[in-house]
Amino acid sequence: MEFSIWDTIIFVSYGLIIVTIGLWVSRGKGETSEAYFLAGKSLPWWAIGASLIAANISAEQFIGMSGSGFAIGLAIASYEWMAALTLLIVGKFFLPIFIEKKLYTIPEFVEVRYSTTLKSILAVFWICLFVFVNLTSVLYLGATALDTIMGDGSGEIFTYCIFGLALFAATYSLYGGLSAVAWTDVLQVTLLVAGGAVTTWIALSHVTESGGVLDGLAEVYEKAPEKFSMILDKGEIITPNNKDAWWDLPGLGY
């Protein structure tokens, strides 16, 4: 795939806009934990909602879960159903208590409720989890996409892409805290949702000769109806590596 000069301009401009917004909104902010972790309680509800959605969309979804969707079907989205329910419970019952007690992180809550030692253990565990699991997978998938788009997919620029993505995210998020992350997420979630919708539209329009999106969706459903199941039964989906997908996403009746 050839990366044109216009692709480069758009790519670089997008990066500069995100970094500029992140640094701009975080200017003059206090250095208290409330200002860093809660953005001084100044964020409107729609910015908070957009940030929550954007924080859960990354290369893990666009690349990783897309591949899982091809192999397993829509059942892979069961993780997002669980996340939506959990967010509602936390927002309704737990978050007001945390705000009242001025607890801005889970380790702070553990320290108040139990002990400083347990807080330290939890903090170290979560740091290791994010560094070696979450960030590793997201950076790997993102770098794979960039290597395919900007390079030739051979891995020649793969390492540079990993460090570039890490540096890009750290440039504004570590400095600005939640305020920088939330306001940049407002722009990014718009592009992510719009880009996902456009990609889906283009893909479905190429399924049938008519070029219709609805015709493409009907064709997919006709050819692979089992991929539209949200709760799998044993033996319903056999992945390309001959594994029963039920073992990865077990149903409720077993």
Residue pairs with C-beta under 8 A, 6 or more apart in sequence:
1 148
1 149
3 149
3 150
7 149
15 168
17 187
18 168
18 172
18 184
18 187
18 188
19 168
19 171
19 172
21 172
21 180
21 183
21 184
21 187
22 171
22 172
22 173
22 175
22 176
22 180
22 181
22 183
22 184
23 171
23 172
23 175
23 176
23 180
25 176
25 179
25 180
25 183
26 172
26 175
26 176
26 177
26 179
26 180
29 35
29 36
29 39
29 40
29 176
29 177
29 179
30 40
33 104
34 40
34 41
34 102
34 104
35 177
35 179
36 177
36 178
37 104
37 105
37 177
37 178
38 104
38 178
39 177
39 178
39 179
39 182
40 179
42 179
43 51
43 178
43 179
43 182
46 186
47 182
47 183
47 185
47 186
48 182
50 182
50 185
50 186
50 189
50 190
51 178
51 181
51 182
51 185
51 186
51 189
52 87
53 185
53 189
53 193
54 185
54 186
54 188
54 189
54 192
55 181
55 185
56 80
56 83
57 189
57 192
57 193
58 138
58 141
58 142
59 138
59 141
59 142
59 144
59 145
60 137
60 138
60 141
62 145
62 192
62 196
63 141
63 142
63 144
63 145
64 137
64 141
65 76
65 77
68 76
69 76
69 77
69 227
71 237
71 239
71 240
71 245
72 227
72 232
72 237
72 239
72 245
72 248
72 249
73 224
73 226
73 227
73 228
73 229
73 232
73 237
73 245
74 227
74 228
74 229
74 230
75 229
75 230
75 231
75 232
75 237
75 245
75 249
76 249
77 230
78 230
78 231
78 249
81 230
98 104
98 109
101 109
101 112
103 109
103 112
106 122
106 126
107 119
107 120
107 122
107 123
107 126
108 119
110 118
110 119
110 122
111 118
111 119
135 166
139 162
139 165
139 166
140 162
142 161
142 162
142 165
143 158
143 159
143 161
143 162
143 165
144 158
146 157
146 161
146 164
146 165
147 153
147 154
147 155
147 156
147 157
147 158
147 161
150 157
150 161
151 157
151 158
172 180
172 181
172 184
173 180
173 181
201 213
203 216
204 213
204 216
204 217
204 220
205 211
205 212
205 213
205 216
206 216
207 215
207 216
207 217
207 219
207 220
208 215
208 216
208 219
220 227
221 228
226 236
226 237
227 237
229 236
229 237
231 251
231 252
232 245
232 246
232 249
232 250
232 251
233 246
233 251
233 253
234 244
234 246
234 251
234 254
235 244
235 246
236 245
236 246
237 244
237 245
237 246
238 244
238 245
239 245
246 254
